[in-house]
Amino acid sequence: MKRLFLICCTVALTTQFSFAQSSTVTNAPAQYCQITAERKVMSRKMQIELDMGDKYRPTEAEQKMIEEVKDFNSLTDAINLLARNGWEVVSSTGAPNGNNGAIIIYTLRKKQ
């Protein structure tokens, strides 16, 4: 009896998970970029760089956005600019660098 009950529960849960995981898959590849911000010791200014990949050719508007990001002193301003232009944060990482400062890396994905 226990065995029958266990088999029924297993089948019911397996069926439930198989229905819950169905989703629409698009064939369009996602576009990612990274914002790297480096803060120097005893300085409020951050050096911010936007990397969209080696093979990616940005449009004029995106090139303007890349140049604008470099002029920001705040990483939050840079992320907000990208969010307004259709990007969303996927992950972030922080680490100390060799100059007693810090490096912060955000990975963003273009919304479809």
C-alpha positions, 0 to 999 in steps of 0.5 A: 500500500505504501509503495502504491501511494509513493508511486502515485505521489511521484507520478503526480509531482512529475506531471505537475513539474512537466506542465509548470516548466513549459515556456516560449523560447525565442530563437533571437540571441540575447545581446549582453554588455558589461559596465566596469567601474573602477574607483581609485583610492581617495577619489570620488570619481569612478572610471566607467567603461561600457563593453558591448563585445568585440564583434558588435557594431553600435548604432550612432545612438548607442555610440553616443550612449557609450561616450556619455557613460564614460563621463559619469561619476556615478555608476548608478547614473550609468545603469539608469541611462542603460535602463532607460534605453532598454537594458536590464541588469542580469548580475553584478560582481565586486572585487578589490583591485591592486591599487587598494580600490575596488572594481565593480562589474555589472552584466546587462541584457537588452530587453527583447 
